[in-house]
Amino acid sequence: MEIQRPRGTRDFLFNEMKERKCVESTMRQIFETYGYGEIKTPIFEELSLFTTKSGEGIKDQIYHFQDKGGRDLALRPELTAPVARMYIKELQKTPKPVKMYYFGSCFRYERPQAGRFRQFWQFGCELIGGKSPGSEAEVISMAAHCLEELGLKDFEIHIGNLGILRNILNDANIEGDMQDQVMGIIDKGDVNELANLLEDIEVDDNSKELLLKLIGMKGNSSIIKDVEALINCSEHACNALFELEELLKSLEAFGFSDYVVNLGIARGLDYYSGTVFEIYVHGLGAQKQISGGGTYNLIEVFGGENVESTGFAFGFDRVMDALKKQEKSIETKPSVKVFVAPIKNDLKLKAFEIAQKLRKNGISTDVDLVGKKLKKILSYADTLKIDYVVLVGARDLEEGNVTVKNMISGEQEIVSIENIAESLKHKLGT
């Protein structure tokens, strides 16, 4: 019987894992440079955590089950809700802002296709409390910093503010579930469907024309004045626009100006309350969005305090796809630097001893375990791109030495066993 991996999942082999680890390490370094600390939440949570956030309809899109105790559980489809749950339980009394980041796998039951899998990874952050244009600007700048550090080209960060659209809808008496439906269509980017819906619910012509104009507005900071001229009839929408303007000024102070103001971003989720942003990489087709986030109030939904948060998550797999599409070389280093090779099989125990000495000195080392001939050992070490092979021979051992072979230059050097660790550390620059 041939056992297949589950549909919508993948196996990652050695080289691919090295590349993923390298990208992960870069992101960790950037996030921690900005003062974020790593947290970890369970892979499965109570089902109600996700139905409370997204409604009962989410059940069709996620893996959920009953455990042996009859409890309704679900594999997490995203990480924002688990972080909010953890904050309520563990961190409400922590001085704010609380800056945290996470990396983990998520699961959704959907049709697998290019760029979409049933198991996928998210790398993201939450800044809880301390809402300000500066906080939002720092989060967006950190996202850009990560992609710049990875060498990703041609990405675009689109920024909007939901308060502008929601207040225009409020002024047009479009509220509650109907407003959420309109925002969902705006999020899909379907202008014709939006126009038809506004017609069906008998929105006045001025409001309809204003909404359709606003969602099509894109550009740099210079469009703020154009938007203000359009919405000056709405005090609350103007206040949201001024928040967006302050955010853009803060971004400039953080040294980031390569953004697109896009008032058509809706994020489609009713708990987003202000700033929203999405990051696109052209060339990925329908799955061009590699990240999304903004400012939201989710903690109160779960019974916690009324505190706004700003966060985002990279679709880690899509970042990897984008780097691959751009043929970006991810610099990985061989995991093993040294190989210990007994010249004859009866010297294997001494080879084991030397290998262990090197490992305990922090040198990544492999050793022949199965009695291969020396020629095959050297070929194997060459395949693994080993820097140095330690040749353990009887004649050298009589004098307390081994021979160290440089696999790049081919040069060989006699080194005493007593000094082998220090010698190799010097050669490897560690």
ZAMARGU-4260 file (C-alpha; in steps of 0.2 Angstrom, whole numbers, plus 5000, padded with zeros to 4 digits):
<rodrens>
0) 5000/5000/5000 | 5007/5017/4995 | 5003/5031/5008 | 5002/5048/5000 | 5004/5064/5010
5) 4987/5073/5013 | 4980/5084/4999 | 4985/5102/5000 | 5001/5099/5010 | 5019/5098/5005
10) 5036/5090/5010 | 5051/5101/5011 | 5068/5093/5008 | 5085/5099/5014 | 5089/5113/5003
15) 5072/5120/5003 | 5072/5120/5022 | 5088/5129/5023 | 5081/5143/5012 | 5065/5144/5022
20) 5076/5144/5038 | 5087/5158/5031 | 5072/5169/5027 | 5064/5165/5044 | 5080/5170/5052
25) 5081/5186/5043 | 5063/5191/5048 | 5066/5186/5066 | 5081/5197/5066 | 5072/5212/5059
30) 5057/5210/5071 | 5068/5209/5086 | 5077/5224/5080 | 5061/5234/5082 | 5058/5227/5100
35) 5046/5213/5096 | 5047/5197/5107 | 5042/5180/5100 | 5026/5171/5107 | 5019/5154/5103
40) 5001/5148/5103 | 4993/5131/5102 | 4990/5123/5084 | 4973/5119/5089 | 4960/5130/5099
45) 4942/5130/5105 | 4931/5131/5089 | 4922/5145/5097 | 4937/5156/5096 | 4935/5157/5077
50) 4916/5156/5076 | 4915/5171/5088 | 4928/5181/5077 | 4921/5176/5059 | 4904/5168/5062
55) 4897/5150/5060 | 4901/5150/5041 | 4919/5148/5045 | 4916/5130/5049 | 4915/5126/5031
60) 4933/5133/5028 | 4942/5125/5043 | 4947/5109/5050 | 4937/5106/5066 | 4933/5091/5076
65) 4928/5084/5093 | 4941/5077/5105 | 4939/5062/5116 | 4931/5073/5129 | 4918/5079/5117
70) 4926/5097/5116 | 4924/5106/5099 | 4941/5111/5093 | 4949/5117/5077 | 4966/5118/5069
75) 4970/5137/5069 | 4966/5145/5052 | 4976/5161/5057 | 4985/5168/5071 | 4977/5184/5076
80) 4963/5177/5086 | 4974/5165/5096 | 4985/5180/5100 | 4970/5190/5106 | 4965/5175/5117
85) 4982/5174/5124 | 4983/5192/5128 | 4967/5192/5137 | 4972/5177/5148 | 4990/5182/5151
90) 4995/5200/5146 | 4981/5213/5150 | 4991/5220/5165 | 5007/5221/5155 | 5013/5239/5151
95) 5008/5245/5134 | 5012/5244/5120 | 5014/5225/5120 | 5025/5221/5105 | 5025/5202/5100
100) 5028/5192/5084 | 5024/5174/5079 | 5028/5161/5066 | 5018/5145/5064 | 5008/5134/5053
105) 4989/5137/5050 | 4976/5126/5042 | 4961/5129/5030 | 4950/5117/5021 | 4949/5124/5004
110) 4953/5119/4986 | 4972/5118/4984 | 4978/5128/4969 | 4994/5138/4964 | 4999/5148/4980
115) 4985/5141/4991 | 4988/5126/5002 | 4978/5118/5016 | 4993/5119/5027 | 5003/5136/5026
120) 5014/5147/5037 | 5011/5165/5043 | 5025/5176/5050 | 5017/5191/5058 | 5016/5203/5073
125) 5004/5212/5084 | 5007/5229/5093 | 4993/5230/5106 | 4989/5246/5114 | 4997/5263/5111
130) 4987/5267/5095 | 4995/5281/5085 | 5001/5286/5068 | 5018/5282/5074 | 5014/5265/5079
135) 5005/5261/5062 | 5020/5269/5053 | 5033/5258/5062 | 5023/5242/5059 | 5022/5246/5040
140) 5040/5251/5040 | 5045/5235/5048 | 5036/5225/5035 | 5045/5235/5021 | 5062/5233/5030
145) 5060/5214/5030 | 5057/5213/5011 | 5071/5225/5008 | 5083/5214/5018 | 5077/5199/5009
150) 5081/5208/4992 | 5063/5206/4986 | 5060/5218/4971 | 5045/5226/4964 | 5034/5225/4979
155) 5020/5238/4983 | 5013/5243/4999 | 4995/5250/4997 | 4988/5260/5012 | 4971/5266/5016
160) 4959/5270/5030 | 4943/5261/5033 | 4936/5276/5043 | 4934/5286/5026 | 4923/5273/5018
165) 4913/5268/5033 | 4909/5285/5038 | 4903/5289/5020 | 4892/5273/5021 | 4886/5279/5038
170) 4881/5296/5031 | 4871/5286/5017 | 4862/5276/5031 | 4871/5260/5026 | 4875/5252/5043
175) 4876/5235/5051 | 4876/5219/5041 | 4873/5229/5025 | 4888/5240/5028 | 4899/5224/5030
180) 4892/5217/5014 | 4896/5232/5005 | 4914/5232/5012 | 4916/5214/5007 | 4912/5218/4989
185) 4924/5233/4990 | 4937/5221/4997 | 4934/5209/4982 | 4937/5224/4970 | 4922/5221/4960
190) 4916/5238/4955 | 4901/5232/4944 | 4894/5221/4959 | 4896/5236/4970 | 4887/5247/4959
195) 4873/5235/4957 | 4871/5232/4976 | 4871/5251/4979 | 4857/5252/4966 | 4847/5238/4974
200) 4848/5246/4991 | 4843/5263/4984 | 4858/5273/4989 | 4856/5291/4984 | 4866/5296/4968
205) 4878/5307/4976 | 4883/5294/4989 | 4884/5281/4976 | 4895/5292/4964 | 4906/5297/4979
210) 4909/5279/4984 | 4913/5273/4967 | 4926/5288/4965 | 4934/5285/4981 | 4938/5266/4979
215) 4946/5270/4963 | 4958/5283/4970 | 4976/5278/4970 | 4992/5288/4971 | 5005/5295/4982
220) 5002/5308/4996 | 4997/5321/4984 | 4980/5313/4982 | 4975/5318/5000 | 4970/5335/4995
225) 4959/5328/4981 | 4951/5316/4993 | 4948/5330/5005 | 4939/5340/4991 | 4928/5325/4988
230) 4923/5321/5006 | 4922/5338/5014 | 4904/5336/5016 | 4907/5322/5029 | 4916/5328/5045
235) 4920/5310/5052 | 4927/5304/5035 | 4938/5320/5035 | 4944/5315/5052 | 4949/5298/5046
240) 4958/5306/5031 | 4968/5317/5043 | 4973/5301/5052 | 4979/5294/5036 | 4989/5310/5032
245) 4997/5309/5049 | 5002/5291/5046 | 5010/5296/5029 | 5020/5310/5037 | 5026/5297/5051
250) 5031/5285/5037 | 5042/5298/5029 | 5050/5301/5046 | 5054/5282/5047 | 5062/5284/5030
255) 5049/5275/5020 | 5040/5284/5005 | 5038/5271/4992 | 5019/5267/4996 | 5003/5269/4986
260) 4988/5277/4994 | 4973/5266/4990 | 4956/5270/4996 | 4949/5254/4989 | 4957/5243/5002
265) 4943/5236/5013 | 4951/5220/5021 | 4933/5213/5022 | 4933/5211/5041 | 4922/5221/5052
270) 4934/5222/5067 | 4947/5233/5057 | 4944/5251/5063 | 4956/5262/5054 | 4972/5260/5045
275) 4973/5245/5033 | 4987/5240/5021 | 4991/5226/5009 | 5008/5221/5001 | 5008/5215/4983
280) 5021/5207/4972 | 5017/5207/4954 | 5021/5191/4944 | 5013/5180/4957 | 4996/5180/4947
285) 4980/5179/4957 | 4990/5176/4973 | 5000/5192/4972 | 4996/5198/4990 | 5009/5192/5001
290) 5004/5202/5017 | 4990/5212/5024 | 4986/5220/5041 | 4980/5236/5049 | 4972/5243/5065
295) 4958/5233/5073 | 4949/5230/5089 | 4947/5211/5091 | 4951/5209/5110 | 4935/5217/5115
300) 4925/5204/5104 | 4932/5190/5115 | 4927/5199/5132 | 4943/5209/5135 | 4947/5227/5137
305) 4943/5240/5123 | 4961/5241/5116 | 4966/5244/5098 | 4980/5234/5090 | 4990/5236/5074
310) 4997/5220/5066 | 5000/5211/5050 | 5006/5194/5044 | 5016/5189/5029 | 5010/5174/5020
315) 5027/5165/5022 | 5025/5153/5008 | 5020/5167/4996 | 5036/5177/5001 | 5046/5161/4997
320) 5037/5160/4980 | 5040/5178/4976 | 5059/5176/4980 | 5059/5160/4969 | 5050/5169/4955
325) 5062/5183/4955 | 5076/5171/4955 | 5083/5178/4971 | 5098/5168/4977 | 5095/5164/4996
330) 5112/5162/5003 | 5113/5146/5013 | 5128/5138/5022 | 5132/5120/5023 | 5126/5113/5039
335) 5141/5102/5042 | 5159/5110/5040 | 5170/5095/5045 | 5170/5077/5041 | 5180/5064/5050
340) 5186/5050/5040 | 5195/5034/5046 | 5207/5028/5033 | 5204/5010/5038 | 5188/5003/5047
345) 5198/4997/5062 | 5201/5016/5066 | 5182/5020/5067 | 5182/5021/5086 | 5195/5034/5086
350) 5186/5043/5072 | 5171/5044/5083 | 5181/5050/5098 | 5188/5065/5087 | 5171/5069/5079
355) 5163/5070/5096 | 5178/5081/5103 | 5175/5093/5088 | 5156/5094/5091 | 5158/5098/5109
360) 5169/5112/5104 | 5154/5119/5093 | 5161/5113/5076 | 5147/5105/5065 | 5155/5088/5061
365) 5150/5072/5053 | 5159/5056/5053 | 5159/5040/5043 | 5148/5027/5053 | 5146/5013/5040
370) 5164/5009/5035 | 5165/5017/5018 | 5181/5017/5008 | 5191/5033/5009 | 5188/5037/4990
375) 5169/5036/4993 | 5170/5046/5009 | 5179/5060/5000 | 5167/5060/4986 | 5152/5060/4999
380) 5161/5075/5008 | 5163/5084/4992 | 5144/5082/4987 | 5140/5089/5004 | 5152/5104/5001
385) 5162/5100/5017 | 5176/5112/5020 | 5188/5101/5029 | 5190/5082/5030 | 5200/5075/5045
390) 5209/5060/5039 | 5212/5047/5054 | 5227/5036/5049 | 5237/5024/5060 | 5254/5032/5056
395) 5248/5049/5061 | 5239/5042/5077 | 5256/5035/5083 | 5262/5052/5085 | 5246/5059/5091
400) 5241/5068/5075 | 5228/5068/5061 | 5229/5075/5043 | 5217/5089/5039 | 5212/5091/5021
405) 5206/5107/5013 | 5192/5101/5001 | 5193/5117/4991 | 5212/5119/4988 | 5216/5101/4991
410) 5230/5106/5003 | 5234/5094/5018 | 5241/5098/5035 | 5247/5088/5050 | 5238/5094/5066
415) 5240/5086/5083 | 5224/5079/5090 | 5226/5090/5106 | 5225/5106/5095 | 5213/5099/5082
420) 5198/5109/5088 | 5207/5126/5090 | 5215/5123/5073 | 5199/5120/5064 | 5190/5135/5073
425) 5204/5146/5066 | 5202/5139/5049 | 5183/5141/5049 | 5184/5158/5056 | 5173/5154/5071
</rodrens>
